[in-house]
Amino acid sequence: MYAINSDIAQKCIEADGRYLNHGEMQTLEKYVDTYQTRLATYQALRKGSNQFVIGALKKLSRQHPDLIRNHGKRCHYDMTTTLRYLALSILRDDALFFQDSVVIWLDSVLVAHQRHHQCAEAYRYLFEEISEYLPPQAIRIISPYTEEIIQLFDSHMD
């Protein structure tokens, strides 16, 4: 795993043998300028991860007690893993990394377990929990990633 994000890495590859142009520099400047906000969001997700997941699973257990009784540990693992990679993707400011590390994996989990509706509910509850505790600035950063996950679930329910 590279420490720098995919977009910047690609721009550096494209600039081989020359200096970065203005547009390429703007990408790097944006990455640096937003670092503190992304770091704070990452730290908040790391700190609250277990609380967010447990809160979501409690809400889900009210609707689907048998699911939690039989698959709660797996749900906890999957949601915690998703949240960890979401946080890392935010820190890296790297949507491609998120696609490669989470979305493809989560898609295979959905296909394997065939619980699209319940998974969608669980992640909606997770994002509700996160929204209750994190500041609006963090939610703005998280939203594109959470929307991508919800779209993934919705695509399996058609």
C-alpha atoms as an extended CHARMM CRD file, in Angstrom:
* protein
*
       158  EXT
         1         1  MET       CA              0.0000000000        0.0000000000        0.0000000000  PROA      1               0.0000000000
         2         2  TYR       CA              1.3690000000        3.3750000000       -0.9800000000  PROA      2               0.0000000000
         3         3  ALA       CA              1.2540000000        6.2100000000        1.5350000000  PROA      3               0.0000000000
         4         4  ILE       CA              0.4760000000        8.8030000000       -1.0980000000  PROA      4               0.0000000000
         5         5  ASN       CA             -2.8890000000        8.8020000000       -2.8050000000  PROA      5               0.0000000000
         6         6  SER       CA             -3.5490000000        7.2430000000       -6.1980000000  PROA      6               0.0000000000
         7         7  ASP       CA             -4.2640000000       10.5340000000       -7.9600000000  PROA      7               0.0000000000
         8         8  ILE       CA             -1.0010000000       12.1580000000       -6.8700000000  PROA      8               0.0000000000
         9         9  ALA       CA              0.9560000000        8.9950000000       -7.6240000000  PROA      9               0.0000000000
        10        10  GLN       CA             -0.5140000000        8.9330000000      -11.1450000000  PROA      10              0.0000000000
        11        11  LYS       CA              0.2930000000       12.6090000000      -11.7000000000  PROA      11              0.0000000000
        12        12  CYS       CA              3.8970000000       11.9780000000      -10.6360000000  PROA      12              0.0000000000
        13        13  ILE       CA              4.1370000000        9.0730000000      -13.0840000000  PROA      13              0.0000000000
        14        14  GLU       CA              2.7070000000       11.2390000000      -15.8670000000  PROA      14              0.0000000000
        15        15  ALA       CA              5.2040000000       13.9980000000      -15.0480000000  PROA      15              0.0000000000
        16        16  ASP       CA              8.2020000000       11.6940000000      -15.4310000000  PROA      16              0.0000000000
        17        17  GLY       CA             10.9710000000       13.6910000000      -17.0710000000  PROA      17              0.0000000000
        18        18  ARG       CA              9.3380000000       17.0800000000      -16.4870000000  PROA      18              0.0000000000
        19        19  TYR       CA              8.0940000000       19.3340000000      -13.7140000000  PROA      19              0.0000000000
        20        20  LEU       CA              4.5030000000       19.1230000000      -12.5250000000  PROA      20              0.0000000000
        21        21  ASN       CA              2.2260000000       21.5630000000      -14.3500000000  PROA      21              0.0000000000
        22        22  HSD       CA             -0.1590000000       23.9880000000      -12.6320000000  PROA      22              0.0000000000
        23        23  GLY       CA             -3.1040000000       21.5650000000      -12.5380000000  PROA      23              0.0000000000
        24        24  GLU       CA             -0.9430000000       18.7700000000      -11.1510000000  PROA      24              0.0000000000
        25        25  MET       CA              0.4100000000       21.1120000000       -8.4910000000  PROA      25              0.0000000000
        26        26  GLN       CA             -3.1280000000       22.1140000000       -7.5060000000  PROA      26              0.0000000000
        27        27  THR       CA             -3.9200000000       18.4730000000       -6.7790000000  PROA      27              0.0000000000
        28        28  LEU       CA             -0.9060000000       18.2890000000       -4.4890000000  PROA      28              0.0000000000
        29        29  GLU       CA             -1.7580000000       21.6220000000       -2.8430000000  PROA      29              0.0000000000
        30        30  LYS       CA             -5.3360000000       20.4850000000       -2.1640000000  PROA      30              0.0000000000
        31        31  TYR       CA             -3.9810000000       17.2980000000       -0.6080000000  PROA      31              0.0000000000
        32        32  VAL       CA             -1.7310000000       19.2980000000        1.7260000000  PROA      32              0.0000000000
        33        33  ASP       CA             -4.3210000000       22.0060000000        2.4820000000  PROA      33              0.0000000000
        34        34  THR       CA             -6.9850000000       19.4960000000        3.5470000000  PROA      34              0.0000000000
        35        35  TYR       CA             -4.6620000000       17.2660000000        5.5630000000  PROA      35              0.0000000000
        36        36  GLN       CA             -5.5550000000       18.6010000000        9.0280000000  PROA      36              0.0000000000
        37        37  THR       CA             -9.2820000000       18.1630000000        8.4220000000  PROA      37              0.0000000000
        38        38  ARG       CA             -8.7790000000       14.6810000000        7.0060000000  PROA      38              0.0000000000
        39        39  LEU       CA             -6.5250000000       13.7570000000        9.9360000000  PROA      39              0.0000000000
        40        40  ALA       CA             -9.1010000000       14.9750000000       12.4750000000  PROA      40              0.0000000000
        41        41  THR       CA            -11.8160000000       12.9860000000       10.6870000000  PROA      41              0.0000000000
        42        42  TYR       CA             -9.6230000000        9.8860000000       10.6160000000  PROA      42              0.0000000000
        43        43  GLN       CA             -8.8790000000       10.2160000000       14.3300000000  PROA      43              0.0000000000
        44        44  ALA       CA            -12.5610000000       10.7020000000       15.1860000000  PROA      44              0.0000000000
        45        45  LEU       CA            -13.5230000000        7.6050000000       13.1980000000  PROA      45              0.0000000000
        46        46  ARG       CA            -10.7380000000        5.5950000000       14.8070000000  PROA      46              0.0000000000
        47        47  LYS       CA            -11.7180000000        6.7070000000       18.2850000000  PROA      47              0.0000000000
        48        48  GLY       CA            -15.4600000000        6.1420000000       17.8360000000  PROA      48              0.0000000000
        49        49  SER       CA            -15.3760000000        3.1240000000       15.5360000000  PROA      49              0.0000000000
        50        50  ASN       CA            -16.4850000000        0.5000000000       18.0350000000  PROA      50              0.0000000000
        51        51  GLN       CA            -19.1340000000        2.8030000000       19.5140000000  PROA      51              0.0000000000
        52        52  PHE       CA            -20.5380000000        3.5360000000       16.0480000000  PROA      52              0.0000000000
        53        53  VAL       CA            -20.6420000000       -0.1280000000       15.0360000000  PROA      53              0.0000000000
        54        54  ILE       CA            -22.1770000000       -1.2990000000       18.3290000000  PROA      54              0.0000000000
        55        55  GLY       CA            -24.8050000000        1.4550000000       18.1190000000  PROA      55              0.0000000000
        56        56  ALA       CA            -25.7050000000        0.4440000000       14.5770000000  PROA      56              0.0000000000
        57        57  LEU       CA            -25.9260000000       -3.2360000000       15.4820000000  PROA      57              0.0000000000
        58        58  LYS       CA            -28.1690000000       -2.4540000000       18.4620000000  PROA      58              0.0000000000
        59        59  LYS       CA            -30.5430000000       -0.6060000000       16.1510000000  PROA      59              0.0000000000
        60        60  LEU       CA            -30.4140000000       -3.4710000000       13.6630000000  PROA      60              0.0000000000
        61        61  SER       CA            -31.1050000000       -6.0250000000       16.4130000000  PROA      61              0.0000000000
        62        62  ARG       CA            -34.4590000000       -4.3690000000       17.1030000000  PROA      62              0.0000000000
        63        63  GLN       CA            -35.5190000000       -5.1430000000       13.5340000000  PROA      63              0.0000000000
        64        64  HSD       CA            -33.6350000000       -8.4020000000       12.9870000000  PROA      64              0.0000000000
        65        65  PRO       CA            -32.8110000000      -10.0770000000       16.3300000000  PROA      65              0.0000000000
        66        66  ASP       CA            -32.1450000000      -13.4750000000       14.7280000000  PROA      66              0.0000000000
        67        67  LEU       CA            -29.6890000000      -11.9640000000       12.2770000000  PROA      67              0.0000000000
        68        68  ILE       CA            -27.6580000000      -10.3950000000       15.0730000000  PROA      68              0.0000000000
        69        69  ARG       CA            -27.8640000000      -13.5210000000       17.2010000000  PROA      69              0.0000000000
        70        70  ASN       CA            -26.6030000000      -15.7090000000       14.3420000000  PROA      70              0.0000000000
        71        71  HSD       CA            -24.3140000000      -13.3320000000       12.4470000000  PROA      71              0.0000000000
        72        72  GLY       CA            -23.5840000000      -10.4640000000       14.8390000000  PROA      72              0.0000000000
        73        73  LYS       CA            -19.8620000000      -11.1650000000       15.1140000000  PROA      73              0.0000000000
        74        74  ARG       CA            -19.4780000000      -11.2840000000       11.3510000000  PROA      74              0.0000000000
        75        75  CYS       CA            -21.5080000000       -8.0790000000       10.9410000000  PROA      75              0.0000000000
        76        76  HSD       CA            -19.3210000000       -6.4000000000       13.5590000000  PROA      76              0.0000000000
        77        77  TYR       CA            -16.1660000000       -7.5250000000       11.7740000000  PROA      77              0.0000000000
        78        78  ASP       CA            -17.3720000000       -6.4260000000        8.3340000000  PROA      78              0.0000000000
        79        79  MET       CA            -18.5940000000       -3.0350000000        9.5320000000  PROA      79              0.0000000000
        80        80  THR       CA            -15.4280000000       -2.3990000000       11.5500000000  PROA      80              0.0000000000
        81        81  THR       CA            -13.2650000000       -3.3190000000        8.5700000000  PROA      81              0.0000000000
        82        82  THR       CA            -15.3000000000       -1.0920000000        6.2640000000  PROA      82              0.0000000000
        83        83  LEU       CA            -15.0370000000        1.8070000000        8.6990000000  PROA      83              0.0000000000
        84        84  ARG       CA            -11.2820000000        1.3070000000        9.1060000000  PROA      84              0.0000000000
        85        85  TYR       CA            -10.6810000000        1.4350000000        5.3540000000  PROA      85              0.0000000000
        86        86  LEU       CA            -13.0930000000        4.3410000000        4.9700000000  PROA      86              0.0000000000
        87        87  ALA       CA            -11.0500000000        6.2600000000        7.5570000000  PROA      87              0.0000000000
        88        88  LEU       CA             -7.7860000000        5.3630000000        5.8490000000  PROA      88              0.0000000000
        89        89  SER       CA             -9.1950000000        6.4030000000        2.4730000000  PROA      89              0.0000000000
        90        90  ILE       CA            -10.1720000000        9.7570000000        3.9530000000  PROA      90              0.0000000000
        91        91  LEU       CA             -6.7290000000       10.2320000000        5.4740000000  PROA      91              0.0000000000
        92        92  ARG       CA             -5.1700000000        9.4270000000        2.0990000000  PROA      92              0.0000000000
        93        93  ASP       CA             -7.8350000000       11.4670000000        0.2470000000  PROA      93              0.0000000000
        94        94  ASP       CA             -8.0650000000        8.5150000000       -2.0880000000  PROA      94              0.0000000000
        95        95  ALA       CA            -11.3770000000        7.3800000000       -3.5590000000  PROA      95              0.0000000000
        96        96  LEU       CA             -9.6240000000        4.8420000000       -5.7960000000  PROA      96              0.0000000000
        97        97  PHE       CA             -8.0360000000        3.1950000000       -2.7570000000  PROA      97              0.0000000000
        98        98  PHE       CA            -11.5190000000        3.0050000000       -1.2150000000  PROA      98              0.0000000000
        99        99  GLN       CA            -12.8820000000        1.3930000000       -4.3740000000  PROA      99              0.0000000000
       100       100  ASP       CA            -10.0730000000       -1.1470000000       -4.5030000000  PROA      100             0.0000000000
       101       101  SER       CA             -9.9350000000       -1.9970000000       -0.8080000000  PROA      101             0.0000000000
       102       102  VAL       CA            -13.5700000000       -1.7540000000        0.3070000000  PROA      102             0.0000000000
       103       103  VAL       CA            -16.1700000000       -1.5440000000       -2.4180000000  PROA      103             0.0000000000
       104       104  ILE       CA            -14.9910000000       -4.5970000000       -4.3420000000  PROA      104             0.0000000000
       105       105  TRP       CA            -14.5800000000       -6.6200000000       -1.1230000000  PROA      105             0.0000000000
       106       106  LEU       CA            -17.9640000000       -5.5150000000        0.2190000000  PROA      106             0.0000000000
       107       107  ASP       CA            -19.5950000000       -6.3750000000       -3.0810000000  PROA      107             0.0000000000
       108       108  SER       CA            -18.2760000000       -9.9390000000       -2.8190000000  PROA      108             0.0000000000
       109       109  VAL       CA            -19.5590000000      -10.1630000000        0.7740000000  PROA      109             0.0000000000
       110       110  LEU       CA            -23.0060000000       -9.0960000000       -0.4220000000  PROA      110             0.0000000000
       111       111  VAL       CA            -23.0350000000      -11.6550000000       -3.1970000000  PROA      111             0.0000000000
       112       112  ALA       CA            -21.8790000000      -14.4200000000       -0.8310000000  PROA      112             0.0000000000
       113       113  HSD       CA            -24.3310000000      -13.7580000000        2.0040000000  PROA      113             0.0000000000
       114       114  GLN       CA            -27.3930000000      -12.6130000000        0.0370000000  PROA      114             0.0000000000
       115       115  ARG       CA            -28.5450000000      -10.2570000000        2.8100000000  PROA      115             0.0000000000
       116       116  HSD       CA            -28.7010000000       -7.0370000000        0.8270000000  PROA      116             0.0000000000
       117       117  HSD       CA            -31.6350000000       -5.4590000000        2.6290000000  PROA      117             0.0000000000
       118       118  GLN       CA            -30.2880000000       -6.1620000000        6.1170000000  PROA      118             0.0000000000
       119       119  CYS       CA            -26.7880000000       -5.0090000000        5.1580000000  PROA      119             0.0000000000
       120       120  ALA       CA            -28.1910000000       -1.7890000000        3.7340000000  PROA      120             0.0000000000
       121       121  GLU       CA            -30.0820000000       -1.2000000000        6.9810000000  PROA      121             0.0000000000
       122       122  ALA       CA            -26.9970000000       -1.9300000000        9.0670000000  PROA      122             0.0000000000
       123       123  TYR       CA            -24.8390000000        0.5450000000        7.1590000000  PROA      123             0.0000000000
       124       124  ARG       CA            -27.5300000000        3.2090000000        7.1820000000  PROA      124             0.0000000000
       125       125  TYR       CA            -27.6460000000        2.8220000000       10.9600000000  PROA      125             0.0000000000
       126       126  LEU       CA            -23.8540000000        3.0180000000       11.0570000000  PROA      126             0.0000000000
       127       127  PHE       CA            -23.8540000000        6.2700000000        9.1250000000  PROA      127             0.0000000000
       128       128  GLU       CA            -26.6230000000        7.6190000000       11.3780000000  PROA      128             0.0000000000
       129       129  GLU       CA            -24.4490000000        6.8360000000       14.4000000000  PROA      129             0.0000000000
       130       130  ILE       CA            -21.4650000000        8.5650000000       12.8400000000  PROA      130             0.0000000000
       131       131  SER       CA            -23.5760000000       11.6060000000       11.9230000000  PROA      131             0.0000000000
       132       132  GLU       CA            -24.7700000000       11.9660000000       15.5120000000  PROA      132             0.0000000000
       133       133  TYR       CA            -21.2500000000       12.2880000000       16.9020000000  PROA      133             0.0000000000
       134       134  LEU       CA            -19.0040000000       13.8560000000       14.2940000000  PROA      134             0.0000000000
       135       135  PRO       CA            -18.9430000000       17.5340000000       13.3070000000  PROA      135             0.0000000000
       136       136  PRO       CA            -20.4880000000       18.6850000000       10.0040000000  PROA      136             0.0000000000
       137       137  GLN       CA            -17.0600000000       19.2280000000        8.4440000000  PROA      137             0.0000000000
       138       138  ALA       CA            -16.1980000000       15.5540000000        9.0180000000  PROA      138             0.0000000000
       139       139  ILE       CA            -19.5820000000       14.4170000000        7.7120000000  PROA      139             0.0000000000
       140       140  ARG       CA            -18.9840000000       16.3480000000        4.4720000000  PROA      140             0.0000000000
       141       141  ILE       CA            -15.7390000000       14.4440000000        3.9860000000  PROA      141             0.0000000000
       142       142  ILE       CA            -17.2960000000       11.0750000000        4.8540000000  PROA      142             0.0000000000
       143       143  SER       CA            -20.4790000000       11.4780000000        2.7840000000  PROA      143             0.0000000000
       144       144  PRO       CA            -19.0990000000       10.6050000000       -0.6840000000  PROA      144             0.0000000000
       145       145  TYR       CA            -17.7550000000        7.3470000000        0.7150000000  PROA      145             0.0000000000
       146       146  THR       CA            -20.9340000000        6.4570000000        2.5850000000  PROA      146             0.0000000000
       147       147  GLU       CA            -23.0450000000        7.3080000000       -0.4570000000  PROA      147             0.0000000000
       148       148  GLU       CA            -20.9300000000        4.9420000000       -2.5280000000  PROA      148             0.0000000000
       149       149  ILE       CA            -21.5990000000        2.1200000000       -0.0720000000  PROA      149             0.0000000000
       150       150  ILE       CA            -25.3380000000        2.8230000000       -0.0420000000  PROA      150             0.0000000000
       151       151  GLN       CA            -25.3680000000        2.8480000000       -3.8650000000  PROA      151             0.0000000000
       152       152  LEU       CA            -23.6440000000       -0.5280000000       -3.8070000000  PROA      152             0.0000000000
       153       153  PHE       CA            -26.3740000000       -1.9570000000       -1.5760000000  PROA      153             0.0000000000
       154       154  ASP       CA            -29.1010000000       -0.3840000000       -3.6690000000  PROA      154             0.0000000000
       155       155  SER       CA            -27.6250000000       -1.9130000000       -6.8260000000  PROA      155             0.0000000000
       156       156  HSD       CA            -28.0600000000       -5.3840000000       -5.3360000000  PROA      156             0.0000000000
       157       157  MET       CA            -31.6950000000       -4.8260000000       -4.4010000000  PROA      157             0.0000000000
       158       158  ASP       CA            -32.9140000000       -4.2210000000       -7.9570000000  PROA      158             0.0000000000
